[in-house]
């Protein structure tokens, strides 16, 4: 059997375990007991504060002695009265000191709870980021740029990290947030209870960030999708859900779960496609940056009733400061670079590259005259077989080679150099590719002797792949060493070699970037910008999917001499008309100013340019 003391202690423990509120209640009860007990003794002894004092006066006096023992006299009344008031004061001291301790502890616990980031987010129309990786800095930065034209905006982050740690990390990397408030909460995106804290049902967009430090991030993305879309305690997510995944098979599983409610980006494939396209066209990297970065021109979808019954070719020249990329039909179909004779119907909208959504406006006034005599009518320059060098190997290698095979001419040679034997992988690829002849050499890509023996200047393009088998910083350090050797070799031979370099950590881009359009530094930043663009406008998902797919229309850099006469001043409207005759859209130019190449997109139609040999026109075309 338990003793009375044990039972009392157990009851007290249970009471105090209920938190600060229960302790305050117990303390208040104790204070009432002290006051009532002293009052009862006073009545029994027949003593009171004064001859005319009532029972209410006695209770008030006891209350004052209990709560303010230092501000009352102790020399009034007889000794029995003084002793009772002393007991009330002593009990009050104990109760008040305990009260201060409880309040201090409660306040500390409250601050600790807030620091842990477990409080409910009272936001609507916010952008929600679930998870944490190196990508998050690029994503938040792009969201801040996208929100610049708003009065206020909010980005909420939920991740399994300390709230203060997340806030400090974001503040250190992104000190200026403009009108965008950043709210961090600690918790697991896989936990329905934690997920409910950030109110995904009220978010206008949800971006799922796969963690860096696990072997199978796709599995995490799938589980988060399940929690977002099917958990009853979270609510129905109404905003766009965007995520990147590595494996195409896993994407199929995620699509079964999410249906049309989520936009799933094959991250590995997208980066591989960008590497593939840019390795053959120096300067194209800056065009992709313009399309994906909210700091420059972006793609917008805008409905213009005045274009109804016009052809797409006519519409191209009707915008002075915007470049049309395609149409969104009234039925919701996305058409990138549609046939030029396509009639724009009622309810159709244009897909336009412009400075902002409010700059997609029709020209006011007379259109610039097209110089028909300056337009070249000869056939486009034929494709030639290329010689491509790949330094290093990772999981993207297979994607890159298969994508390259769809772009290059028959007879193109691709040579791989890596410190491991990949002949088995190349044998599998040889059965798939039709236009590329594959070869390989075992060697260390950071060795100058290996690079000199490879005769780097004989190649048209060089792709440097990050070694994902190594830690991120070590892999990027080796990539930088290889890049330094390549630039030195190119400088010594006086040849401009197109080098595409893959980096794993975006912070290392600054160490590698130089004033050259031939070096394209690929990293997770590209995927981050793509995630943000689609989160802001889900309809752009099909546009970018077409742009990065060899089966649709892509961006190309083609000789300006295929479009207009060199040495003759023409307005850009003439370039647009020349490209339109070929079923292409002129997006911009790559020109040499002195010895430096400059890339410009979305050029005003009335601006006059003079092209010379070596200048390129950036076009959206099928081939």
GUROMAR-977989 format. One record per residue (C-alpha): x, y, z; residue number from 0. Coordinates in nm, 2 decimals. Layout:
# GUROMAR-977989
R      c1      c2      c3    k
R       X       Y       Z  NUM
...
This chain:
# GUROMAR-977989
R      c1      c2      c3    k
R    0.00    0.00    0.00    0
R    0.11    0.36   -0.06    1
R    0.15    0.61    0.22    2
R   -0.05    0.93    0.23    3
R    0.28    1.12    0.16    4
R    0.34    0.92   -0.15    5
R   -0.02    0.98   -0.27    6
R    0.01    1.35   -0.21    7
R    0.34    1.38   -0.39    8
R    0.20    1.18   -0.69    9
R   -0.10    1.41   -0.71   10
R    0.12    1.72   -0.69   11
R    0.35    1.57   -0.97   12
R    0.05    1.51   -1.19   13
R   -0.08    1.86   -1.13   14
R    0.25    2.03   -1.21   15
R    0.31    1.82   -1.52   16
R    0.00    1.99   -1.67   17
R    0.20    2.30   -1.73   18
R    0.22    2.66   -1.61   19
R   -0.16    2.71   -1.60   20
R   -0.21    2.42   -1.36   21
R    0.07    2.55   -1.13   22
R   -0.08    2.90   -1.13   23
R   -0.42    2.75   -1.04   24
R   -0.27    2.55   -0.75   25
R   -0.08    2.86   -0.63   26
R   -0.40    3.07   -0.63   27
R   -0.58    2.80   -0.43   28
R   -0.29    2.80   -0.18   29
R   -0.32    3.17   -0.14   30
R   -0.69    3.15   -0.08   31
R   -0.64    2.88    0.18   32
R   -0.38    3.10    0.36   33
R   -0.62    3.40    0.37   34
R   -0.92    3.20    0.48   35
R   -0.73    3.00    0.74   36
R   -0.59    3.33    0.90   37
R   -0.94    3.48    0.89   38
R   -1.09    3.18    1.06   39
R   -0.83    3.20    1.34   40
R   -0.89    3.57    1.38   41
R   -1.26    3.51    1.42   42
R   -1.20    3.23    1.68   43
R   -0.96    3.46    1.88   44
R   -1.19    3.76    1.85   45
R   -0.92    3.99    1.71   46
R   -0.97    4.23    1.43   47
R   -0.78    4.52    1.26   48
R   -0.98    4.78    1.44   49
R   -1.27    4.82    1.68   50
R   -1.51    4.91    1.40   51
R   -1.37    4.67    1.14   52
R   -1.61    4.44    0.96   53
R   -1.54    4.09    0.84   54
R   -1.47    4.23    0.49   55
R   -1.22    4.47    0.64   56
R   -1.04    4.18    0.81   57
R   -1.02    3.98    0.48   58
R   -0.88    4.29    0.30   59
R   -0.62    4.34    0.57   60
R   -0.51    3.98    0.55   61
R   -0.49    4.01    0.17   62
R   -0.27    4.33    0.20   63
R   -0.03    4.16    0.45   64
R   -0.01    3.86    0.22   65
R    0.07    4.04   -0.10   66
R    0.26    4.34    0.03   67
R    0.43    4.24    0.36   68
R    0.68    4.52    0.34   69
R    0.43    4.80    0.32   70
R    0.22    4.74    0.63   71
R    0.29    4.81    1.01   72
R    0.35    4.52    1.25   73
R    0.30    4.71    1.57   74
R   -0.08    4.75    1.56   75
R   -0.32    4.54    1.77   76
R   -0.24    4.28    2.03   77
R    0.02    4.01    2.00   78
R   -0.22    3.75    1.87   79
R   -0.31    3.98    1.58   80
R    0.05    4.06    1.51   81
R    0.14    3.69    1.50   82
R   -0.14    3.61    1.26   83
R   -0.04    3.89    1.03   84
R    0.32    3.77    1.04   85
R    0.20    3.42    0.94   86
R    0.00    3.57    0.66   87
R    0.30    3.77    0.54   88
R    0.53    3.47    0.56   89
R    0.29    3.25    0.36   90
R    0.26    3.54    0.11   91
R    0.64    3.55    0.07   92
R    0.65    3.18   -0.01   93
R    0.36    3.21   -0.25   94
R    0.49    3.52   -0.43   95
R    0.84    3.38   -0.47   96
R    0.69    3.06   -0.61   97
R    0.47    3.27   -0.84   98
R    0.78    3.46   -0.98   99
R    0.96    3.13   -1.04  100
R    0.65    2.98   -1.22  101
R    0.61    3.29   -1.43  102
R    0.98    3.31   -1.52  103
R    0.98    2.94   -1.61  104
R    0.66    2.97   -1.82  105
R    0.79    3.27   -2.00  106
R    1.12    3.09   -2.07  107
R    0.92    2.79   -2.20  108
R    0.71    3.01   -2.42  109
R    1.02    3.17   -2.57  110
R    1.17    2.82   -2.62  111
R    0.85    2.71   -2.80  112
R    0.87    3.01   -3.03  113
R    1.23    2.94   -3.09  114
R    1.16    2.59   -3.19  115
R    0.92    2.71   -3.45  116
R    0.61    2.51   -3.35  117
R    0.35    2.79   -3.35  118
R    0.08    2.81   -3.62  119
R    0.14    3.02   -3.93  120
R   -0.14    3.27   -3.97  121
R   -0.08    3.34   -4.34  122
R   -0.28    3.31   -4.66  123
R   -0.16    3.32   -5.03  124
R    0.19    3.24   -4.91  125
R    0.46    3.04   -5.09  126
R    0.54    2.73   -4.89  127
R    0.88    2.55   -4.92  128
R    0.89    2.20   -4.77  129
R    1.24    2.07   -4.70  130
R    1.59    2.21   -4.69  131
R    1.89    2.18   -4.92  132
R    2.15    2.41   -5.09  133
R    1.88    2.49   -5.35  134
R    1.67    2.68   -5.10  135
R    1.88    2.99   -5.12  136
R    1.83    3.02   -5.49  137
R    1.46    2.95   -5.46  138
R    1.41    3.22   -5.19  139
R    1.62    3.47   -5.38  140
R    1.41    3.42   -5.70  141
R    1.09    3.44   -5.50  142
R    1.20    3.77   -5.36  143
R    1.26    3.91   -5.71  144
R    0.93    3.77   -5.83  145
R    0.75    3.95   -5.55  146
R    0.90    4.30   -5.60  147
R    0.60    4.43   -5.78  148
R    0.37    4.33   -5.49  149
R    0.28    4.53   -5.18  150
R    0.37    4.24   -4.95  151
R    0.44    3.87   -4.98  152
R    0.54    3.58   -4.75  153
R    0.76    3.28   -4.79  154
R    0.71    3.00   -4.53  155
R    0.98    2.73   -4.49  156
R    0.92    2.40   -4.30  157
R    1.22    2.18   -4.25  158
R    1.38    1.95   -4.00  159
R    1.62    2.21   -3.88  160
R    1.63    2.45   -3.59  161
R    1.42    2.76   -3.66  162
R    1.69    3.01   -3.55  163
R    1.95    2.82   -3.75  164
R    1.74    2.84   -4.07  165
R    1.67    3.21   -4.01  166
R    2.03    3.29   -3.96  167
R    2.14    3.09   -4.26  168
R    1.89    3.27   -4.49  169
R    1.97    3.61   -4.34  170
R    2.35    3.55   -4.40  171
R    2.30    3.45   -4.77  172
R    2.01    3.68   -4.85  173
R    2.03    3.99   -4.64  174
R    1.78    4.20   -4.84  175
R    1.43    4.05   -4.87  176
R    1.24    4.36   -4.99  177
R    0.86    4.33   -4.94  178
R    0.89    3.95   -4.88  179
R    0.86    3.82   -4.52  180
R    1.04    3.49   -4.45  181
R    0.88    3.27   -4.18  182
R    1.06    2.95   -4.07  183
R    0.91    2.66   -3.88  184
R    1.08    2.35   -3.75  185
R    0.92    2.02   -3.82  186
R    0.91    1.73   -4.06  187
R    0.72    1.78   -4.39  188
R    0.64    1.41   -4.36  189
R    0.46    1.46   -4.03  190
R    0.09    1.56   -4.08  191
R    0.08    1.75   -3.75  192
R    0.39    1.96   -3.84  193
R    0.26    2.01   -4.19  194
R   -0.07    2.15   -4.06  195
R    0.13    2.43   -3.88  196
R    0.23    2.59   -4.21  197
R   -0.12    2.57   -4.36  198
R   -0.05    2.42   -4.70  199
R   -0.42    2.45   -4.79  200
R   -0.39    2.83   -4.78  201
R   -0.07    2.85   -4.98  202
R   -0.07    2.98   -5.34  203
R    0.22    2.75   -5.43  204
R    0.41    2.46   -5.26  205
R    0.77    2.39   -5.35  206
R    0.91    2.05   -5.24  207
R    1.29    2.06   -5.19  208
R    1.45    1.72   -5.18  209
R    1.72    1.69   -4.91  210
R    2.09    1.66   -5.01  211
R    2.21    1.41   -4.76  212
R    2.00    1.10   -4.82  213
R    2.04    0.83   -5.08  214
R    1.69    0.83   -5.22  215
R    1.54    1.18   -5.21  216
R    1.26    1.08   -5.45  217
R    1.11    0.86   -5.18  218
R    1.08    1.16   -4.96  219
R    0.92    1.37   -5.23  220
R    0.66    1.09   -5.28  221
R    0.58    1.08   -4.91  222
R    0.54    1.45   -4.89  223
R    0.30    1.45   -5.19  224
R    0.10    1.18   -5.01  225
R    0.08    1.40   -4.69  226
R   -0.01    1.71   -4.89  227
R   -0.28    1.57   -5.11  228
R   -0.44    1.29   -4.91  229
R   -0.40    1.36   -4.54  230
R   -0.74    1.46   -4.39  231
R   -0.58    1.67   -4.11  232
R   -0.40    1.90   -4.36  233
R   -0.67    1.99   -4.59  234
R   -0.68    2.01   -4.97  235
R   -0.38    2.19   -5.11  236
R   -0.52    2.44   -5.37  237
R   -0.20    2.59   -5.49  238
R    0.05    2.46   -5.74  239
R    0.27    2.18   -5.61  240
R    0.62    2.18   -5.77  241
R    0.90    1.93   -5.71  242
R    1.21    1.79   -5.87  243
R    1.28    1.42   -5.89  244
R    1.57    1.22   -6.02  245
R    1.42    0.89   -6.16  246
R    1.16    0.89   -6.44  247
R    1.00    0.57   -6.29  248
R    0.95    0.76   -5.96  249
R    0.80    1.05   -6.15  250
R    0.54    0.81   -6.28  251
R    0.45    0.70   -5.93  252
R    0.42    1.06   -5.81  253
R    0.19    1.14   -6.11  254
R   -0.04    0.86   -6.01  255
R   -0.06    1.01   -5.66  256
R   -0.08    1.38   -5.76  257
R   -0.24    1.37   -6.10  258
R   -0.26    1.72   -6.25  259
R   -0.22    1.89   -5.91  260
R    0.15    1.87   -5.91  261
R    0.42    1.98   -6.16  262
R    0.71    1.73   -6.14  263
R    1.04    1.82   -6.29  264
R    1.30    1.55   -6.38  265
R    1.59    1.74   -6.24  266
R    1.87    1.52   -6.37  267
R    1.72    1.52   -6.72  268
R    1.67    1.90   -6.73  269
R    2.03    1.97   -6.63  270
R    2.15    1.72   -6.89  271
R    1.93    1.88   -7.16  272
R    2.07    2.22   -7.08  273
R    2.43    2.09   -7.09  274
R    2.35    1.92   -7.42  275
R    2.21    2.23   -7.58  276
R    2.46    2.48   -7.46  277
R    2.78    2.27   -7.53  278
R    2.71    2.32   -7.90  279
R    2.60    2.68   -7.89  280
R    2.83    2.92   -7.70  281
R    2.63    3.20   -7.53  282
R    2.30    3.01   -7.51  283
R    2.35    2.98   -7.14  284
R    2.28    3.35   -7.09  285
R    1.95    3.31   -7.28  286
R    1.84    3.04   -7.05  287
R    1.93    3.25   -6.75  288
R    1.72    3.54   -6.89  289
R    1.42    3.30   -6.93  290
R    1.45    3.15   -6.58  291
R    1.58    3.44   -6.37  292
R    1.32    3.69   -6.23  293
R    1.59    3.96   -6.24  294
R    1.56    4.00   -6.62  295
R    1.30    3.93   -6.88  296
R    1.05    3.65   -6.81  297
R    0.78    3.46   -6.98  298
R    0.42    3.57   -6.93  299
R    0.08    3.45   -7.06  300
R   -0.14    3.74   -7.16  301
R   -0.48    3.75   -7.34  302
R   -0.51    4.02   -7.60  303
R   -0.86    4.04   -7.77  304
R   -0.72    4.27   -8.04  305
R   -0.52    3.98   -8.18  306
R   -0.83    3.78   -8.26  307
R   -0.84    3.65   -8.62  308
R   -0.48    3.76   -8.68  309
R   -0.21    3.52   -8.78  310
R    0.07    3.44   -8.54  311
R    0.32    3.59   -8.79  312
R    0.13    3.92   -8.78  313
R    0.12    3.91   -8.40  314
R    0.50    3.88   -8.38  315
R    0.55    4.23   -8.51  316
R    0.27    4.40   -8.32  317
R    0.46    4.41   -7.99  318
R    0.75    4.66   -7.96  319
R    0.90    4.55   -7.63  320
R    0.79    4.19   -7.60  321
R    0.88    3.87   -7.79  322
R    0.62    3.61   -7.85  323
R    0.71    3.25   -7.79  324
R    0.38    3.09   -7.86  325
R    0.01    3.06   -7.78  326
R   -0.22    2.92   -7.51  327
R   -0.54    2.82   -7.68  328
R   -0.88    2.88   -7.53  329
R   -0.89    2.50   -7.45  330
R   -0.57    2.53   -7.25  331
R   -0.32    2.38   -7.50  332
R    0.03    2.52   -7.50  333
R    0.18    2.58   -7.85  334
R    0.54    2.68   -7.85  335
R    0.64    2.83   -8.19  336
R    0.32    2.74   -8.37  337
R    0.30    2.75   -8.75  338
R    0.32    3.11   -8.87  339
R   -0.02    3.10   -9.04  340
R   -0.19    2.99   -8.72  341
R   -0.51    3.20   -8.67  342
R   -0.54    3.34   -8.32  343
R   -0.89    3.26   -8.19  344
R   -1.12    3.42   -7.94  345
R   -0.99    3.33   -7.59  346
R   -0.64    3.25   -7.70  347
R   -0.35    3.41   -7.51  348
R    0.00    3.48   -7.62  349
R    0.31    3.35   -7.44  350
R    0.55    3.65   -7.43  351
R    0.90    3.72   -7.31  352
R    0.88    4.07   -7.15  353
R    1.03    4.28   -6.87  354
R    0.71    4.24   -6.66  355
R    0.36    4.13   -6.69  356
R    0.23    4.49   -6.74  357
R    0.47    4.55   -7.03  358
R    0.31    4.29   -7.26  359
R    0.12    4.55   -7.45  360
R    0.05    4.61   -7.82  361
R    0.25    4.88   -8.00  362
R    0.11    5.23   -8.01  363
R    0.17    5.41   -8.33  364
R    0.32    5.30   -8.67  365
R    0.51    4.98   -8.69  366
R    0.88    5.00   -8.80  367
R    0.92    4.93   -9.17  368
R    1.07    4.60   -9.27  369
R    1.37    4.62   -9.50  370
R    1.27    4.34   -9.74  371
R    1.58    4.39   -9.95  372
R    1.81    4.31   -9.66  373
R    1.65    3.97   -9.59  374
R    1.85    3.68   -9.71  375
R    1.66    3.40   -9.89  376
R    1.93    3.13   -9.91  377
R    1.90    2.81   -9.73  378
R    2.02    2.78   -9.37  379
R    2.38    2.67   -9.31  380
R    2.39    2.29   -9.30  381
R    2.49    2.10   -8.98  382
R    2.84    1.95   -8.97  383
R    2.98    1.66   -8.77  384
R    3.13    1.78   -8.44  385
R    3.41    1.67   -8.21  386
R    3.31    1.67   -7.84  387
R    3.52    1.59   -7.53  388
R    3.36    1.49   -7.20  389
R    3.58    1.51   -6.89  390
R    3.45    1.31   -6.59  391
R    3.15    1.10   -6.54  392
R    2.83    1.09   -6.33  393
R    2.48    0.97   -6.34  394
R    2.39    1.25   -6.60  395
R    2.64    1.11   -6.85  396
R    2.39    0.87   -7.01  397
R    2.12    1.14   -7.04  398
R    2.37    1.38   -7.20  399
R    2.49    1.14   -7.47  400
R    2.14    1.03   -7.56  401
R    2.02    1.39   -7.59  402
R    2.33    1.49   -7.79  403
R    2.25    1.21   -8.04  404
R    1.92    1.38   -8.12  405
R    2.09    1.71   -8.21  406
R    2.42    1.64   -8.38  407
R    2.50    1.54   -8.74  408
R    2.59    1.19   -8.84  409
R    2.96    1.12   -8.78  410
R    3.00    1.33   -8.46  411
R    3.27    1.20   -8.24  412
R    3.25    1.20   -7.86  413
R    3.55    1.11   -7.64  414
R    3.52    1.04   -7.27  415
R    3.81    1.08   -7.02  416
R    3.76    0.96   -6.66  417
R    3.97    0.79   -6.40  418
R    3.74    0.48   -6.40  419
R    3.66    0.24   -6.68  420
R    3.31    0.31   -6.82  421
R    3.33    0.08   -7.13  422
R    3.03   -0.12   -7.01  423
R    2.81    0.19   -7.00  424
R    2.94    0.31   -7.34  425
R    2.86   -0.03   -7.49  426
R    2.50    0.01   -7.38  427
R    2.49    0.36   -7.52  428
R    2.64    0.25   -7.85  429
R    2.33    0.04   -7.91  430
R    2.11    0.34   -7.85  431
R    2.28    0.63   -8.03  432
R    2.28    0.66   -8.41  433
R    2.48    0.98   -8.49  434
R    2.76    0.96   -8.24  435
R    3.08    0.75   -8.24  436
R    3.18    0.69   -7.87  437
R    3.54    0.65   -7.75  438
R    3.70    0.65   -7.40  439
R    4.03    0.69   -7.23  440
R    4.12    0.62   -6.86  441
R    4.29    0.92   -6.71  442
R    4.28    1.19   -6.44  443
R    4.10    1.50   -6.57  444
R    4.30    1.73   -6.33  445
R    4.63    1.61   -6.49  446
R    4.78    1.85   -6.74  447
R    4.96    1.57   -6.90  448
R    4.64    1.38   -6.97  449
R    4.47    1.69   -7.11  450
R    4.77    1.78   -7.33  451
R    4.77    1.42   -7.46  452
R    4.40    1.45   -7.55  453
R    4.47    1.75   -7.78  454
R    4.20    1.96   -7.63  455
R    4.22    2.23   -7.91  456
R    4.10    1.98   -8.17  457
R    3.76    1.96   -8.01  458
R    3.47    2.19   -8.08  459
R    3.32    2.16   -7.73  460
R    3.43    2.04   -7.39  461
R    3.19    1.92   -7.12  462
R    3.33    1.90   -6.76  463
R    3.10    1.68   -6.54  464
R    3.12    1.70   -6.16  465
R    3.24    1.39   -5.98  466
R    2.94    1.31   -5.76  467
R    3.12    1.02   -5.60  468
R    3.32    1.27   -5.39  469
R    3.21    1.52   -5.13  470
R    3.06    1.84   -5.29  471
R    3.34    2.08   -5.21  472
R    3.61    1.83   -5.31  473
R    3.43    1.76   -5.64  474
R    3.39    2.13   -5.72  475
R    3.76    2.19   -5.64  476
R    3.86    1.92   -5.89  477
R    3.63    2.07   -6.15  478
R    3.78    2.41   -6.09  479
R    4.13    2.27   -6.14  480
R    4.03    2.11   -6.47  481
R    3.86    2.43   -6.58  482
R    4.18    2.63   -6.51  483
R    4.39    2.39   -6.72  484
R    4.13    2.41   -7.01  485
R    4.13    2.78   -7.01  486
R    4.51    2.80   -7.01  487
R    4.53    2.55   -7.30  488
R    4.28    2.75   -7.50  489
R    4.47    3.07   -7.43  490
R    4.81    2.92   -7.53  491
R    4.67    2.79   -7.86  492
R    4.46    3.10   -7.93  493
R    4.14    2.91   -7.98  494
R    3.80    2.99   -7.84  495
R    3.68    2.66   -7.70  496
R    3.32    2.62   -7.58  497
R    3.34    2.48   -7.23  498
R    3.04    2.37   -7.03  499
R    3.12    2.31   -6.66  500
R    2.89    2.15   -6.41  501
R    2.92    2.27   -6.05  502
R    2.75    2.11   -5.75  503
R    2.76    2.40   -5.51  504
R    2.62    2.73   -5.64  505
R    2.86    2.93   -5.42  506
R    3.15    2.80   -5.62  507
R    3.01    2.95   -5.94  508
R    3.17    3.28   -5.85  509
R    3.51    3.12   -5.84  510
R    3.47    2.98   -6.19  511
R    3.28    3.25   -6.37  512
R    3.47    3.47   -6.61  513
R    3.38    3.73   -6.87  514
R    3.32    3.47   -7.14  515
R    3.00    3.35   -7.31  516
R    3.17    3.02   -7.38  517
R    3.18    2.90   -7.02  518
R    2.84    2.79   -6.89  519
R    2.84    2.69   -6.52  520
R    2.56    2.45   -6.46  521
R    2.44    2.39   -6.11  522
R    2.13    2.33   -5.90  523
R    2.06    2.70   -5.94  524
R    1.91    2.62   -6.28  525
R    1.67    2.37   -6.13  526
R    1.59    2.62   -5.85  527
R    1.50    2.89   -6.10  528
R    1.29    2.65   -6.30  529
R    1.10    2.54   -5.98  530
R    1.03    2.91   -5.89  531
R    0.91    3.00   -6.24  532
R    0.66    2.71   -6.25  533
R    0.55    2.78   -5.89  534
R    0.47    3.14   -5.99  535
R    0.29    3.03   -6.31  536
R    0.21    2.66   -6.35  537
R    0.11    2.71   -6.71  538
R    0.48    2.76   -6.79  539
R    0.54    2.40   -6.71  540
R    0.45    2.28   -7.06  541
R    0.64    2.57   -7.22  542
R    0.97    2.48   -7.05  543
R    0.91    2.11   -7.10  544
R    0.89    2.18   -7.48  545
R    1.20    2.41   -7.47  546
R    1.42    2.15   -7.30  547
R    1.29    1.86   -7.52  548
R    1.47    1.77   -7.85  549
R    1.13    1.67   -8.00  550
R    0.98    2.02   -7.99  551
R    1.11    2.38   -8.05  552
R    1.43    2.48   -7.89  553
R    1.66    2.78   -7.87  554
R    1.94    2.80   -8.13  555
R    2.21    3.04   -8.22  556
R    2.24    3.07   -8.60  557
R    2.46    3.28   -8.82  558
R    2.32    3.63   -8.88  559
R    2.41    3.60   -9.25  560
R    2.14    3.33   -9.29  561
R    1.88    3.60   -9.21  562
R    2.00    3.95   -9.31  563
R    2.28    4.10   -9.52  564
R    2.60    4.17   -9.32  565
R    2.72    4.53   -9.29  566
R    2.37    4.68   -9.36  567
R    2.18    4.86   -9.08  568
R    1.84    4.70   -9.02  569
R    1.58    4.73   -8.75  570
R    1.51    4.42   -8.54  571
R    1.16    4.40   -8.70  572
R    1.34    4.30   -9.02  573
R    1.52    4.02   -8.83  574
R    1.19    3.91   -8.69  575
R    1.04    3.90   -9.04  576
R    1.34    3.71   -9.18  577
R    1.31    3.45   -8.91  578
R    0.93    3.43   -8.95  579
R    0.97    3.33   -9.32  580
R    1.16    3.03   -9.20  581
R    0.90    2.94   -8.94  582
R    1.12    3.06   -8.66  583
R    1.10    3.33   -8.39  584
R    1.38    3.57   -8.35  585
R    1.45    3.61   -7.98  586
R    1.77    3.81   -7.96  587
R    2.13    3.84   -8.09  588
R    2.48    3.74   -7.99  589
R    2.72    4.01   -8.12  590
R    3.08    4.10   -8.08  591
R    3.15    4.45   -7.94  592
R    3.53    4.48   -7.99  593
R    3.66    4.14   -7.89  594
R    3.39    4.07   -7.63  595
R    3.07    3.87   -7.71  596
R    2.74    4.01   -7.58  597
R    2.40    3.83   -7.57  598
R    2.08    4.03   -7.58  599
R    1.72    3.90   -7.58  600
R    1.38    4.07   -7.63  601
R    1.52    4.36   -7.84  602
R    1.28    4.64   -7.93  603
R    1.16    4.60   -8.29  604
R    1.25    4.96   -8.39  605
R    1.61    4.93   -8.27  606
R    1.86    4.93   -8.55  607
R    2.15    4.69   -8.57  608
R    2.44    4.63   -8.81  609
R    2.56    4.27   -8.82  610
R    2.90    4.14   -8.92  611
R    3.05    3.80   -8.98  612
R    3.05    3.60   -8.66  613
R    2.73    3.76   -8.52  614
R    2.45    3.52   -8.43  615
R    2.07    3.54   -8.42  616
R    1.90    3.36   -8.13  617
R    1.59    3.19   -8.26  618
R    1.32    2.95   -8.14  619
R    1.30    2.68   -8.40  620
R    1.24    2.31   -8.44  621
R    1.58    2.25   -8.60  622
